[in-house]
Amino acid sequence: MPSYVACNDAAIACARCKALLQPFAMKRTTGQDRSVTKKWRPATQAVRGGTWRSEQGETSEALFLTSGYSYDDAGTAAARFAGEDPGMTYSRLQNPTVQMLEERIALMEGAEACRVQASGMAAMTTALLCQLSAGDHIVAARAAFGSCRWLVDNLLPRFGIAATIVDARDNAAWEAAIQPNTKVFFFETPANPTMDIADLEYICGLARAHGITTVVDNAFCTAVLQRPMEFGADVVAYSATKMMDGQGRVIAGAVAGSAEFINDVLLPFQRNTGPILAPFNAWVVLKGLETLELRMRQQSANALKVGKFLEGRVPTILHPWLDSHPQQNLARKQMDDCGPIFSVVLDGGRAQAHAVLDALELIDISNNIGDSRSLMCHNATTTHHNMGPEGRAEMGVSDGMLRLNVGLEDPDDLIEDLDQALARAGL
Ligand SMILES: *Cc1c(COP(=O)(O)O)cnc(C)c1O
């Protein structure tokens, strides 16, 4: 543990800068022994897990805006770089605020270790590139966040990493896609924005049996609603921009896994390429995690109420907690609740979808998700625009599709807004 203990006499050396010269030591709060915190229930971990406290006794996590660290003597500096002293050396490598977030996410995920990155896409890129080399093969889900598909379709092939794209709902397709050089399975569930559900237990079990590493993008659920590692996933990757921050403030990412994967495989890549999360953004996400459980539960309840209203009102609804979703049973097996996000499909294509958006009075038109504000977006002309019509058709992102992130507003206000907007668009 790092400790920044200055000379005690320094505090009284100069009355004017006393505050600056206060001796300062970081320690973990009582009970931050992993064998104890691991047993805490998720809501407790989300509020208190990974907290360090300086001797100032601050209740809220301290924000360390520093790029470097100084040493009491040259020998300490040498010992830090030799890995013999656990203190910090440089904020591309370690930062107390960032490390608090990493410890908290690892705990919540049931993972041995976690590292956070500058964005969800930095997390996905790091999680894949750190373990893949030229000549390797990856199997990835068809329906995915647009940039995740771009990584698989455009970036990996440039480095000689081949990919097979499968319908994530089709268990047999995963097995059929395995090649002798397959190293990674990469997917999200539910998928953005089609709400396809991938069978975590089956796919992760299949991967294990073949020595393949599973990387699961768990942005839609977070550990509050779905813990992929309980189903055998090796690596869980996040856009922490979404539910973890939860209030639309910062861009952030995270990768959790075994200590061996994080320390031996991911860390050398991350330390030397530098996609790290800024301490301020880490601090914002730490604050977000404190209310994650509350928000996930309430936004799920709101999304169910709004979904039930829309079920009879729109031609197609893709909502994992409704009878109309063909994979409802699988969703209920692996998720604790539906989460805030679902999609609807209108018959009138792009024109009708845009008409609904333009008629909204409360819900914002926004491509972001995971916010405590309700947001709605037409994926075909925004998040999945770059894929082109053929790519979208293959993925199931139709022109009439609208994705809704249900926030913390009163669901009855959201229903009234949707009701009037649909009516004005002819529904
Ligand atoms: C948003 C998102 C990402 C990318 O995260 P950023 O923080 O925007 O970089 C990746 N996967 C999923 C499922 C997402 O929703």
The ligand as an SDF file (V2000), in Angstrom:
LIG
                    3D

 15 15  0  0  0  0  0  0  0  0999 V2000
  -21.4030    2.5750  -25.4330 C   0  0  0  0  0  0  0  0  0  0  0  0
  -21.0010    1.1840  -25.6400 C   0  0  0  0  0  0  0  0  0  0  0  0
  -19.6740    0.8660  -25.9440 C   0  0  0  0  0  0  0  0  0  0  0  0
  -18.6070    1.9130  -26.1330 C   0  0  0  0  0  0  0  0  0  0  0  0
  -18.3760    2.6420  -24.9590 O   0  0  0  0  0  0  0  0  0  0  0  0
  -17.8000    4.1430  -24.9590 P   0  0  0  0  0  0  0  0  0  0  0  0
  -17.7030    4.4620  -23.5060 O   0  0  0  0  0  0  0  0  0  0  0  0
  -18.7760    4.9960  -25.7090 O   0  0  0  0  0  0  0  0  0  0  0  0
  -16.4780    4.1280  -25.6360 O   0  0  0  0  0  0  0  0  0  0  0  0
  -19.3580   -0.4740  -26.1070 C   0  0  0  0  0  0  0  0  0  0  0  0
  -20.2870   -1.4320  -25.9860 N   0  0  0  0  0  0  0  0  0  0  0  0
  -21.5670   -1.1580  -25.6780 C   0  0  0  0  0  0  0  0  0  0  0  0
  -22.5550   -2.2710  -25.5590 C   0  0  0  0  0  0  0  0  0  0  0  0
  -21.9760    0.1590  -25.4980 C   0  0  0  0  0  0  0  0  0  0  0  0
  -23.2500    0.4300  -25.2230 O   0  0  0  0  0  0  0  0  0  0  0  0
  1  2  1  0
  2  3  1  0
  2 14  2  0
  3  4  1  0
  3 10  2  0
  4  5  1  0
  5  6  1  0
  6  7  2  0
  6  8  1  0
  6  9  1  0
 10 11  1  0
 11 12  2  0
 12 13  1  0
 12 14  1  0
 14 15  1  0
M  END
$$$$
